[in-house]
């Protein structure tokens, strides 16, 4: 599947609200980026990497899942941005707690 087609599909899924359950085939480099992002998220004791989902398409990372606050969401986005191979982070996180 071409990169542009995967990008369009990922955007369509995000708009439809199914990003947390959909998975797209990632290239080995995209998988490596996703693993790096999850490793960065896992370093933050307040974040639960097991309930967050990371999908990488090209150098864009899509974060989905549930966090307890705006601060946790911001921490997850910052962790993703700290990975050198990430150029853009799309935040599709659901906030469940008080802000």
C-alpha atoms as one frame of an Amber mdcrd trajectory, in Angstrom:
protein
   0.000   0.000   0.000   1.434   3.368  -0.927   2.334   5.880   1.770  -0.187
   8.428   0.499  -2.993   5.867   0.412  -2.169   4.741   3.956  -2.162   8.388
   5.068  -5.589   8.961   3.528  -6.931   5.774   5.124  -5.535   6.688   8.533
  -7.105  10.139   8.315 -10.443   8.646   7.288 -10.360   6.234  10.212  -9.438
   9.040  12.597 -12.333  11.150  11.385 -14.688   8.212  11.708 -13.584   7.718
  15.298 -12.250   4.199  14.930  -8.532   4.952  15.271  -8.150   3.184  18.595
  -9.282  -0.131  17.106  -7.954   0.083  13.552  -4.483  -1.011  12.608  -2.670
  -0.386   9.352   0.324  -2.290   8.079   3.460  -0.424   8.976   6.815  -0.621
   7.281   9.732  -1.810   9.436  10.876   1.799   9.952   7.349   2.871  10.923
   7.134  -0.027  13.374  10.473   1.031  14.856   9.180   4.583  15.287   6.016
   3.309  16.985   8.110   1.178  19.351  10.354   4.168  20.119   7.337   6.341
  20.889   5.882   3.688  23.199   9.249   3.374  24.947   9.309   7.143  25.514
   5.733   7.099  26.820   6.598   4.182  29.099   9.348   6.280  30.734   6.671
   8.598  32.180   5.378   7.002  35.378   2.043   8.839  35.074   1.305   7.418
  31.626   0.110   3.895  30.941   1.605   2.764  27.652  -0.574  -0.355  27.794
  -3.743   1.697  27.173  -2.275   4.015  24.554  -2.055   3.119  20.894   0.595
   4.362  18.513   0.310   4.144  14.739   3.026   5.569  12.518   2.568   6.436
   8.882   5.664   7.902   7.324   6.954  10.219  10.030   3.500  11.069  11.407
   2.466   9.428  14.674  -1.190   8.961  15.595  -1.819   8.654  19.337  -5.077
   7.169  20.550  -6.336   5.627  23.742  -7.408   7.017  27.072  -5.641   9.362
  29.464  -6.860  10.828  32.746  -6.123  14.503  32.121  -5.017  17.172  29.683
  -1.600  17.075  31.355  -1.219  13.349  30.660  -2.266  13.890  27.062   0.272
  16.678  26.681   2.954  14.432  28.211   2.138  11.659  25.721   2.313  14.077
  22.790   5.623  15.492  24.066   7.033  11.969  24.469   6.095  11.205  20.865
   7.619  14.468  19.623  10.878  13.657  21.400  11.523  10.725  19.058  13.869
  11.965  16.299  12.037  10.157  13.475   8.699  11.836  14.313   7.827  14.973
  12.374   4.162  15.299  13.355   1.918  13.982  16.129  -1.840  13.655  15.678
  -3.512  13.613  19.082  -6.645  11.463  19.079  -6.519  10.735  22.814  -9.698
  10.495  24.851  -9.695  12.339  28.159 -11.537  10.450  30.884 -10.681  12.302
  34.096 -10.967  15.818  35.355  -8.939  18.453  33.539
